[in-house]
Amino acid sequence: MDVTVEDVAACKKRLSITIPREEIEQKFNERFNELEREALVPGFRPGRAPRRLIEKRFRDAVAEEVRAKLVSEGFEKAIDEQKLDVIGEPEIDPEKIELPDEGAMTFSIDLEVRPQFDLPADYSAIAVDQVERPQVTDETVARGLDRLRKQHGRIDPLPEGGEARENDLVSCGLTIQAGDVMVVDHQNVRLPVAAIAIEGIRLNNLPDLLKGAKAGDVRTAAITIGDDADNEDVRGKAAELRVKVDTIARVALPDDAALLAAVDYEDMDSLRASLRRQQEAQSDNAFRRAQETAVQDWLLAAVPFDLPEDLAKRHANRLLQRQLVDLQYRGIPVEEIEKRMADIRGASTERAARDLKLHFILDAIAKKEKIEATDAEVDARLRFIAVQYGRKEDRVREEMAAEGTLDSLRGQILEDKVLRMLLEKPAAKAEPADAAADTQATAETDPATPPPDEGPADATDGTEAT
């Protein structure tokens, strides 16, 4: 058998395999020898039919078997000889491969192979020492307490003639028109008297526009649509913002006694101490994630390589479908999803490339460092998942096995172990890694007591409040 390998794209090779006539005839002879012993031919006892009759009667069927066997064995032998690390299963259609009556059999197979790259000789340059830990202070605890108080606040409608003030909630109709184009038209939405964004359009002047407004008032303002607007055609254009106020409501915050009763604490000192502990735990988690992100960013910059194109597309499509299902589950209108499709697809493609590159790099480090995910670790992770969902471990295992996600779980454990190993290595002082962004706000969030709904428009309306 003769094999030639050709590079046809990044991480994609074409195997051209030629099987000599001698091997083809050998396969035919082996199969006909078997049929001579076992074939049932009318008029002859088993094993007594003439060879020429066996060959004539079963020639077409044997040819199909021989062709499929030669393709399968030839491919496996070629992979072994060329030491190719194949990703996934190549698409082989034996029906498109011709088995000639004379001469050698030649066919080609395109396949994706694992990217080849050099790992850094030293991991100590990873600048995890530059990642800042989110600080928990009296101020962050106070802000957490304010959010908790708002969460348990009471929304009361204002009496007739009441005037809106900052952080009130107004039910209204809102339009944004640029020339003849109605860019935004939302009716019966609830908005906070605060700076928000609607369909990517920042409305920083909304508080000033609505302060002092009464039910029935119509307020207008001239705005310039920014570059973040979802509708690319109106970016940078002048527009009119129009708000017709229907009703106004105000959040009445509970006093200390009412708040303590609502959250079941004896005194404010105990509540503040609990908030601090929760924020410190979240600070630790945010710090760890920021360190892991710094490691990942460093590896991606230090180990550049091209991805298998088809694999990257398949992974991006899976991520895209997953994100679309999630948006639909959250009640985002189909029209809104379609408007954002280009951004969603771009984000999925970018994330897919990052995920795949990290997978290949971390897997290579695991092999180099002889790191493995043991069965005991997989069992422990399965038990944790089962406890989180209140289900039996055996049932979770069966479902994951049926879905084909057990291997993914083992892979995740392996990658977690590699990241932990890299974080535990002594780190040299190096250039800062930009991985700690936005962690201060994360530390202030109380996972057990999320901030209350301060009145952005309903999700089904497509309005974003920030």
N, C-alpha and C positions, 0 to 999 in steps of 0.2 A: 504494500500500500504506500502510495506517495502522497504527502501532504505539503501544501504551501499555505503560508499565512500572510494576509495582506491587511494593512491598517486602512479602514474605510472612513473612520470618524473617531472622535475622542472616545476612548474606551470601547471601541467597536472594531471587531476583526472579522475578516471573511476567510473561512477555511475552504480551500479547494482540495477535494479528496479524490484520488484516482485509485480504483481497485482493479488490479490486473485480472485478465481473463482466467488465469489459473485459479485464483481464489473463488471466482464466480462459479466455475465448473466444479470445484471442490464442494461448494455449498449445495449445488444441484445433486451431485452424487450422494452426499450424505443424506439428503432428504429422500431421494429415490430409493436408497438402500433401506431406509426405515419403512417406506411404503411397500417395498417388496415383501417385507415380513408381516405387515399388518393390514394392508389394503384389502377391501372386499370387492372383488371383481366378479360380475355374473359369469357363471360357467366354470369358475376356478375355485379350488379350496384356498383358504388363506395361506399366503406364502408360495403359491404355485403359479401365479400369473406371470407370463413372460415380461421381461424388463421393458421391451419395446412397447408393449401394450400399456404398462404402468406409465411410461413416459408420455405416451400419446394421450392417455385418458386424463392425467393429472398435471400436464405441463403448465397450463395457465395458472392453476392454483399454487403450484410449487414456485412459479416465477414470482408471484405476489409475496409469498413467504420469504423467498430468498432476497428479493429487493428490500423489504422492510428490515430483515436481519442484517444485511450488509450495511444499510444506512445507519442503523442503531450501533452496531459494533464498530463501524468505521469512525463514527463520530466520537464514541467513547475512547477508542484507541488514539485518535488524533488529539483529543483533549489531554490525555495522559502523556503522550509523547511530547507535546508542545508545552506541557506544564502551564496550561491556561487556567486562570481562576475565573470561572464563568459565573455570571450573576443571573439567577433565574433560569428558566427553561427556554432555550431557543425554539423558534417556531420552525418545525420541520414537517413538510407535507410530502410523504413518500410518493403520493400520486403524481406529483410534479417532477419526480426524478425518474428518468428513463433507464430501464435495464436493457441494454442492446443485445441483439441476438449474437453478435460477434464483437470481439474487441473488448477493451476495458470499459468500466463504468466510471463516469466522472460526475460529480455534483458539488455544489457549493452551499455553505451555511453561514449566515451572518449571525453573530452573537455578541453580547455585551460582556465585558470583562471588568473585574475589579480595578479601580484606578491604581496606578503605581505612583508612589511618591516617597520621599525621604523624610523620616521623622527627625525632629530636632535632637541633637545629641545631648542637650542639657535643658531641663525644664525649670531650672531655678530662676530664669529671667522673667517668668510670669509675674506680672506686677500686682499680685493680689494684696500686697501690703499697702497699695495706694487706694484701695476701696475703703470708703468711710462707712462706719457703722451709724445707722440712723439713731439720733439721740432722743431719749425719753426724758422730758423735763417737766417742771410744774406747768409750763405753758401748754405742752402737748396734752397733758392730763386735763387741764382746764378746757381745752378745745374739745377733747373727747367727752367731757362732761356736758358741754354745751350741745354737742350733737345728740347725746343721750336725752337731754332735756327736750330738744326739738322733736325727737322721735316719739316721745310720750306727750307731745303738745296736743291741744285741742283746736280744731279749725272752726272758727265761728264766723258766720256771715256778718258783714258790717251793716248797721242800720241804714235806712234810706238817708241819702245825703252824705254818708261817710266818704272820706277822701283816702285814696290809696297812698301808702307810704312804702318805703323800701322793705323788701322781703314779704310784703303782702302777696296774696294770690288773687289773680284776676282771671275770670272766665270771659273769653272774648273771641272776636273774629279778627284775624290778622292777615294782611295781604302785603306783598312786596311786588311792585310793578316797575319794570324798566322800559320806558317808552310804551310800545304796544304789547309788550310781552308780560304776561302775568307769571312772575317767577314763583311766587308762593301764594297759596290761597287756602288758609286753614280756618275752619269755623268751629265754634264750640270747643275751644281748647283752653286749658288752664295753664297760665304762665306765672312765674314768680316776677315780682318787680325787682329784677336783677339783670345783669348782663348775661345773655344767653347766645346760643348759636342755633339757627334754624336752617336745615339743609345746607350746612356748611357756611352760612352767612352770619358773621358776627354782628350782634346787635348790642354794642357797648353803651349806646345811648338810650336803651329801653328804660332804665330806672328814671332818668331825667324826664323822659317823655310821659311816663305814667304817674309820677308823683303828683298828688293833688287831684288826680282824675276821679270822677264820680261815675256811678253806674249810668249808662246811657251816653257818656261822653265819647267823642271820636277824636283821636289824637293822630296827627301826621307829622312826619319828619323826612327830610331829604337825607339819603345815605348813599355811599359808594360801595358797591358790592366788591368784596375782597377776592383774593386769588384762591381762597379755600372753598369757594362755593361749589356745590356739587354740579351745578349746571355750568359747564365750561364756557358756553356762549355768552353768558352775562357777566363774566368776571371783569372787574374794572369799570363797569358801567354805572352811571348815576341812576338812582331809583327812588321811589317814594314808599316809605313804610307807613302803613295805615293800621291803626288798632281801634276797634269799636268795643268799648268796655260793656259787658253785660252785668256781671256781678263782681263783688269784691269780698274776699274773706281774709281773716287775720288769724295767725297762729297764737293761741294763748298758751304760754309756757307754764308748766307746773312749778310750784314753789318746792322748796327742799322736802317738806313733809310729804307732799303728793308724789314727788319723784321717788323718794325712798319706799313709799308704799307700792308704787308701780313696779319697782325692780327688786323688792323684797330684801332691802338692806336696813340695818338698825340705825346707822348714822352715816353722815357724809364722809367722815374720815375712812370708814371701812369701804365705802363705794369708791373713793378716790384711790385707795390702796389697791382695790381690785382692778380698776382701770389701768393703773400703772403696771401691774403684773401682766395684764393682757398686752399692753403696748410693748413691754420689754420682750415678751415672747415673740411678738410679731416683728420687733426690731431684730431679734436674733435670726428669724427666718428670712427677713429681707436682706440682712447682711450676708447670710449664707448664699442666697440666690444671686446677689450682686457679685460675690466672689466667684461663683460658678460661671456667671456670665463673663467675667473678666478672663477666666481660664479659656472659655470657649472662644472668645474674641481673639485672644492671643494665638490659639492654635490655628484658627482660620486664617489669620494673617501670616503665620509662620509656615504653613503648609499649603501653598497654593497648588491646585490641580484642576483639571477638567472633569466634569461629571459625565457618566453615560447619558446621552441625550434622551433616549426613550425612557429610561428609568426615571429621570428627573420629571419628564412629562407625566408619567403615570402617577408618581407621588404627588405632583402638583394638582392633578385632577382629583385625586382622593381627598386632598386637603380642601379643595374648592367645594366639592360636593358636601363634605362634612360641615363646612362653614355655612353653606346655603341652607342646609337642613336646620342648623342651629338658629339662623336668622328667622326662618319660617316658624320654628318652634317658639321663638320669642314674640311672634306676632307682627313682625315687620312686613308691611304690605309688599306684594309682588312688584308693584310699580317702583317702589323705593329701592328694592333690591336690584331691579334691572338698571336703575339709574347709576347705582354704585358698582355695577358688575365689573367694569374695567379696573377699578381700584381693588376690588375683592380678588379678581383673578391675578392682578399684579402682586398683591400681598401673598397670595397662595404660592405663586411661582418663586418669589423671593424666599419665603419660609421653607419651601420644599428644598431649594438648593442648600440653604444653611443646614437643615436637618440632615440631609444626606451626606454632606461633607463632614459634619461632626460625627456621624455614624461611622464613616470609613476611618476617620482619624482615630477616634476612641477605640474602635475595634483593633486597629493596627497596634496601638499602644498596649492594649490588653494582651495581645499575642506576644509583643516584645517583653512585657513585664510578667508574663505568665499569670495573668489575672483571669479567674473564671467565676462564673455564677453557679454556685452549687445547688443541688436539689434541695438541700435544707433551706437555703435562702429563698428559693422559689416558693417552697411550702410556707415559709414565714410570711412572705408577701401575700400569698393567697389567703392565709388566715386573717391578715390585716384587712384585706379587701372584703372578705366575708363578714367580719365584724362591723365594718363601716356601713355595709348595706343590710345588716341584720339577716344574713342568709347562711346556709350551711356551706362549709368549705368544699365538700365533695361536689355539690351542685355548681358552685362557681367554677371549679376546675373543669367539670364536664362541659359547661357552656363555653368557656374560653378555649378548650380543646376543639370543640365543634366549630367555633368561629375562626380558629387558627391564630389566636392571639397569645397563646402560651409562650411561643417563641419570642414574641415581642416583649412579653413581660420579663423573660430571662435576659433579653438584650438590654432592657432598661436597667435591670439590676446590675448588669455588667458595666454599663456606661456610668452609673452612679458610683460604682466602686473605683473606676478609673479616675473620675473627677475627684473623689475623696483622696485617692493616692496623690494626685497632683497638688491638691491643696495642702496636704500634710508635708510635702517636700519643702525644705528651707528655701525661702524666696529671697532673691537679691533685690536691691533697690533698683528700680527701673522706671521707664517712662510710665506715667499714670495711664491706667486703663479706664476708658470712659464707660464704666459699668455701674456706677452708683447713682445715676441720674434718677430723680424723682423718688428716692427711697425715704426722704424725710417725711413726705406725706404718707407713705405706707406705714411708717412707724406710728403715726397718730391714729390710724384706723383701728377701731375696736371691733374684731371679728364677731364677737358675741352680740354687739349692739350696733348694727349698721346705722348710718345717718338716715333720718326720716326723709320721706318724699316731700321736697320743698316746693313741689307743684309744677314741674315741667310738663309739657303737653304729653298726652297719651302716646305710647309707643306706636299704636296703630295709626297715629296721625303723621308719623315720620318726622316729628320735631325733636331736635336735640337741645337739651339745656345744659349749659356748662357754667 
